[in-house]
Amino acid sequence: MSKKGFIYAILKDNLKTLQMSIEKGTFPRTERTVWPSEASVTLGPVSEGECKRALYYRYTGTPPSNPMSLIGRSICDTGKLIEVDQILKYKGMGMFYSDQESIKYDIPGSEKKPIHHSGKIDTLIKFKDQIHGIEIKTIGTYKIDSIFGTDTKLGLPSPSNIMQAILYKYYFSKVEKGKNVQVNDVYLLYIDRGTGRSKYFKIDIDNDGYPIITPIDGAGNEKTPIRTIDYPSYNDFLEGKEKSTDELGRIAGVRICTQDIFDKYISVFNQVDNKTLPSKDYNLKYTQEEIDKELLLGRITARKHKMAKNGTKVYGDVRCQGCAYQKLCLEAEGIIFQKPEEVINLHEVEDIWKLL
């Protein structure tokens, strides 16, 4: 005979808290507010950041068909605990200035029907009379090589994190209210959830709003800044103007202009106003043509390309695989699942596609 004790009570409470957070986050954005974590951009033939169809569902208050799991919630909660611990370290060193600094401004170009950007940078620190903004991100060990770098691989922030950082930098350098805070620099701080290792990047923007990424080494030294505008774009690869490599492909993925982010926010709200469901930016499974394009753009390795082409592996966009509106989106494409309650995740993709 099974006996339910305190562990069951904890699990039940966790589920209740998760459900409450899902319900709290489901409402129409009638006030036309966007969050920096929702930033997205079209980079020629591909997209980065949030899918415009997912944003449409979110802004219209559509309940998610694939809500976050307890595991996903636990990962987020762990990240918050690490963030609090890092801020305590700044306080212990006498550097702490403030936390959760509010960042609010109207999106340029949305003057006729204003769209309001609303976010909070994790913390501000003060060192030698200079104020620095720090956005803290925690990552799984599997992402370490791509972000921290190796002896043979350039470490770079993720495109989504870059978008968030340059939106903050835009506020502190271009918006009068933000200028008054007198923040000198914006940094992304990555912390490995498994080992506690950390990596800083200083994030600036040029006069056109493109990122300038300065990696910081383990001794705190600034390395050579990467001015993303000086590197080829995905369109350059597609048109044969430049030949892609893994490194150039990854830099092209963060060659993002602030105005392009603003324009996509505006585009999505135009479709919300017109009640027109946007096309999706990502695919659960790549077609053969898309697999070839990913290789051409330097977004997958030759090894992954070969495995995808011969059917050894099924590849698709992670954004699509983990989307809260995945089932709803696929049904809009005419794909109906045999088991409506089934939740698709990254590990189930190959088996699910065998059912379609």
VENURFEN-V49681 format. One record per pair of residues at least 6 apart in sequence whose C-alpha atoms are under 7 Angstrom apart, sorted by sequence separation. I is the first residue (numbers start at 0). J is the second residue. D is the distance in Angstrom with one decimal. If there is no record, write none. Layout:
i=I j=J d=D
i=I j=J d=D
//
This chain:
i=40 j=46 d=5.7
i=41 j=47 d=6.5
i=89 j=95 d=5.2
i=124 j=130 d=5.7
i=125 j=131 d=6.3
i=148 j=154 d=3.6
i=171 j=177 d=4.2
i=172 j=178 d=5.5
i=190 j=196 d=5.6
i=191 j=197 d=6.4
i=204 j=210 d=4.5
i=205 j=211 d=6.8
i=215 j=221 d=4.6
i=216 j=222 d=6.9
i=235 j=241 d=5.6
i=236 j=242 d=5.8
i=270 j=276 d=6.7
i=293 j=299 d=5.8
i=294 j=300 d=6.5
i=306 j=312 d=5.6
i=307 j=313 d=6.0
i=319 j=325 d=6.6
i=40 j=47 d=5.5
i=106 j=113 d=7.0
i=123 j=130 d=6.6
i=124 j=131 d=5.4
i=147 j=154 d=4.7
i=170 j=177 d=5.1
i=171 j=178 d=4.9
i=190 j=197 d=4.4
i=203 j=210 d=5.7
i=204 j=211 d=5.5
i=214 j=221 d=6.1
i=215 j=222 d=5.9
i=236 j=243 d=6.0
i=270 j=277 d=6.8
i=294 j=301 d=6.8
i=307 j=314 d=6.5
i=39 j=47 d=5.6
i=40 j=48 d=6.5
i=105 j=113 d=6.3
i=106 j=114 d=5.6
i=123 j=131 d=5.6
i=124 j=132 d=6.6
i=146 j=154 d=4.4
i=189 j=197 d=5.4
i=190 j=198 d=6.7
i=202 j=210 d=6.6
i=203 j=211 d=4.9
i=213 j=221 d=6.4
i=214 j=222 d=5.5
i=39 j=48 d=4.1
i=105 j=114 d=5.7
i=106 j=115 d=6.0
i=123 j=132 d=4.6
i=145 j=154 d=5.3
i=146 j=155 d=4.7
i=188 j=197 d=6.8
i=189 j=198 d=5.1
i=202 j=211 d=5.9
i=203 j=212 d=6.6
i=213 j=222 d=6.1
i=38 j=48 d=5.8
i=39 j=49 d=5.0
i=105 j=115 d=4.5
i=106 j=116 d=6.3
i=122 j=132 d=6.0
i=123 j=133 d=6.0
i=144 j=154 d=6.9
i=145 j=155 d=6.5
i=146 j=156 d=5.5
i=188 j=198 d=5.7
i=189 j=199 d=6.4
i=202 j=212 d=5.0
i=213 j=223 d=6.3
i=231 j=241 d=6.9
i=294 j=304 d=6.5
i=38 j=49 d=6.1
i=39 j=50 d=7.0
i=104 j=115 d=5.9
i=105 j=116 d=5.8
i=122 j=133 d=5.4
i=171 j=182 d=6.2
i=188 j=199 d=4.6
i=201 j=212 d=5.9
i=202 j=213 d=6.5
i=213 j=224 d=4.3
i=37 j=49 d=5.6
i=104 j=116 d=5.3
i=120 j=132 d=7.0
i=121 j=133 d=6.1
i=122 j=134 d=6.8
i=187 j=199 d=5.7
i=188 j=200 d=6.6
i=200 j=212 d=6.6
i=201 j=213 d=5.0
i=212 j=224 d=5.5
i=213 j=225 d=6.2
i=103 j=116 d=5.4
i=104 j=117 d=7.0
i=120 j=133 d=6.8
i=121 j=134 d=5.1
i=186 j=199 d=6.6
i=187 j=200 d=5.2
i=200 j=213 d=5.5
i=201 j=214 d=6.5
i=211 j=224 d=6.4
i=212 j=225 d=5.0
i=103 j=117 d=4.6
i=120 j=134 d=5.7
i=121 j=135 d=6.4
i=186 j=200 d=5.5
i=187 j=201 d=6.5
i=200 j=214 d=4.6
i=211 j=225 d=5.5
i=212 j=226 d=6.6
i=290 j=304 d=6.5
i=102 j=117 d=5.8
i=103 j=118 d=6.4
i=186 j=201 d=4.4
i=199 j=214 d=6.5
i=200 j=215 d=5.7
i=211 j=226 d=4.5
i=102 j=118 d=5.0
i=185 j=201 d=6.0
i=186 j=202 d=5.6
i=199 j=215 d=5.5
i=210 j=226 d=6.6
i=211 j=227 d=6.1
i=101 j=118 d=6.0
i=102 j=119 d=5.5
i=168 j=185 d=6.2
i=185 j=202 d=5.5
i=210 j=227 d=6.0
i=101 j=119 d=4.5
i=185 j=203 d=6.9
i=209 j=227 d=6.6
i=233 j=251 d=6.0
i=100 j=119 d=5.2
i=101 j=120 d=6.9
i=209 j=228 d=6.2
i=232 j=251 d=5.1
i=99 j=119 d=5.0
i=100 j=120 d=5.4
i=231 j=251 d=6.4
i=99 j=120 d=5.3
i=100 j=121 d=6.9
i=164 j=185 d=6.9
i=287 j=308 d=6.7
i=99 j=121 d=4.8
i=100 j=122 d=6.6
i=98 j=121 d=5.6
i=99 j=122 d=5.6
i=227 j=250 d=6.7
i=320 j=343 d=7.0
i=321 j=344 d=5.9
i=98 j=122 d=3.9
i=320 j=344 d=5.6
i=321 j=345 d=6.9
i=97 j=122 d=5.8
i=98 j=123 d=5.9
i=320 j=345 d=5.5
i=97 j=123 d=5.1
i=228 j=254 d=6.4
i=96 j=123 d=5.3
i=97 j=124 d=6.8
i=227 j=254 d=5.1
i=95 j=123 d=6.6
i=96 j=124 d=4.7
i=95 j=124 d=4.6
i=96 j=125 d=5.7
i=284 j=313 d=6.7
i=285 j=314 d=5.9
i=28 j=58 d=4.9
i=94 j=124 d=5.2
i=95 j=125 d=6.3
i=284 j=314 d=5.6
i=285 j=315 d=5.1
i=27 j=58 d=5.3
i=28 j=59 d=6.4
i=94 j=125 d=5.1
i=284 j=315 d=4.2
i=27 j=59 d=4.5
i=94 j=126 d=6.0
i=283 j=315 d=4.7
i=27 j=60 d=3.9
i=282 j=315 d=5.8
i=283 j=316 d=5.8
i=26 j=60 d=4.1
i=282 j=316 d=5.7
i=25 j=60 d=5.3
i=168 j=203 d=6.6
i=281 j=316 d=5.9
i=25 j=61 d=6.8
i=283 j=319 d=5.3
i=313 j=349 d=6.0
i=25 j=62 d=6.0
i=165 j=202 d=6.9
i=281 j=318 d=6.9
i=282 j=319 d=5.9
i=283 j=320 d=5.8
i=164 j=202 d=6.7
i=165 j=203 d=6.9
i=281 j=319 d=5.8
i=165 j=204 d=6.6
i=210 j=254 d=6.8
i=165 j=210 d=6.7
i=209 j=254 d=6.5
i=210 j=255 d=6.7
i=209 j=255 d=5.6
i=209 j=256 d=4.6
i=208 j=256 d=5.0
i=209 j=257 d=6.7
i=248 j=296 d=5.9
i=208 j=257 d=5.1
i=248 j=297 d=4.3
i=249 j=298 d=6.8
i=132 j=182 d=6.5
i=248 j=298 d=5.7
i=130 j=181 d=6.8
i=131 j=182 d=5.5
i=138 j=189 d=6.9
i=140 j=191 d=6.2
i=147 j=198 d=6.3
i=130 j=182 d=4.9
i=131 j=183 d=5.6
i=132 j=184 d=6.2
i=133 j=185 d=6.0
i=134 j=186 d=6.2
i=135 j=187 d=6.1
i=136 j=188 d=6.0
i=137 j=189 d=5.6
i=138 j=190 d=6.3
i=139 j=191 d=6.0
i=243 j=295 d=6.6
i=245 j=297 d=5.0
i=82 j=135 d=6.3
i=130 j=183 d=5.6
i=131 j=184 d=5.0
i=132 j=185 d=4.6
i=133 j=186 d=4.9
i=134 j=187 d=5.0
i=135 j=188 d=4.8
i=136 j=189 d=4.8
i=137 j=190 d=4.7
i=138 j=191 d=5.1
i=139 j=192 d=5.8
i=140 j=193 d=6.2
i=243 j=296 d=5.9
i=244 j=297 d=5.3
i=245 j=298 d=6.8
i=129 j=183 d=6.3
i=131 j=185 d=5.9
i=132 j=186 d=6.1
i=133 j=187 d=6.0
i=134 j=188 d=6.1
i=135 j=189 d=6.1
i=136 j=190 d=6.3
i=137 j=191 d=5.8
i=138 j=192 d=5.9
i=139 j=193 d=6.7
i=243 j=297 d=5.3
i=133 j=188 d=6.7
i=137 j=192 d=6.0
i=78 j=137 d=5.6
i=236 j=295 d=6.9
i=237 j=296 d=6.8
i=236 j=296 d=5.9
i=233 j=296 d=6.0
i=102 j=170 d=6.9
i=32 j=114 d=5.8
i=33 j=115 d=6.1
i=34 j=116 d=6.0
i=31 j=114 d=5.1
i=32 j=115 d=4.6
i=33 j=116 d=5.0
i=34 j=117 d=5.4
i=35 j=118 d=6.0
i=31 j=115 d=6.1
i=32 j=116 d=5.8
i=33 j=117 d=6.1
i=34 j=118 d=5.7
i=32 j=117 d=6.6
i=166 j=257 d=6.8
i=161 j=253 d=6.8
i=165 j=257 d=6.9
i=153 j=246 d=6.7
i=158 j=252 d=6.3
i=158 j=253 d=5.1
i=48 j=158 d=6.8
i=47 j=158 d=6.5
i=48 j=159 d=5.1
i=47 j=159 d=7.0
i=38 j=162 d=6.4
i=38 j=163 d=7.0
i=36 j=163 d=6.2
i=35 j=163 d=5.2
i=35 j=166 d=7.0
i=107 j=261 d=6.7
i=106 j=261 d=6.0
i=109 j=265 d=6.6
i=43 j=233 d=6.2
i=44 j=234 d=7.0
i=42 j=233 d=6.8
i=43 j=234 d=5.5
i=55 j=267 d=6.4
i=59 j=271 d=6.9
i=51 j=267 d=6.2
i=55 j=271 d=6.2
i=40 j=259 d=6.1
i=40 j=260 d=5.2
i=39 j=260 d=5.8
i=38 j=260 d=6.4
i=40 j=263 d=6.2
i=39 j=263 d=6.8
i=52 j=276 d=6.7
i=52 j=277 d=5.2
i=51 j=277 d=6.5
i=52 j=278 d=6.2
i=52 j=279 d=5.3
i=51 j=279 d=6.5
i=50 j=279 d=6.4
i=51 j=280 d=6.5
i=50 j=280 d=5.2
i=50 j=281 d=6.9
i=46 j=280 d=6.2
i=67 j=323 d=6.7
i=66 j=323 d=5.2
i=65 j=323 d=4.4
i=64 j=323 d=6.1
i=65 j=324 d=5.7
i=63 j=323 d=5.3
i=64 j=324 d=5.1
i=65 j=325 d=6.4
i=63 j=324 d=5.2
i=64 j=325 d=6.8
i=65 j=326 d=6.7
i=64 j=326 d=5.9
i=64 j=327 d=5.9
i=53 j=324 d=6.4
i=65 j=342 d=6.1
//
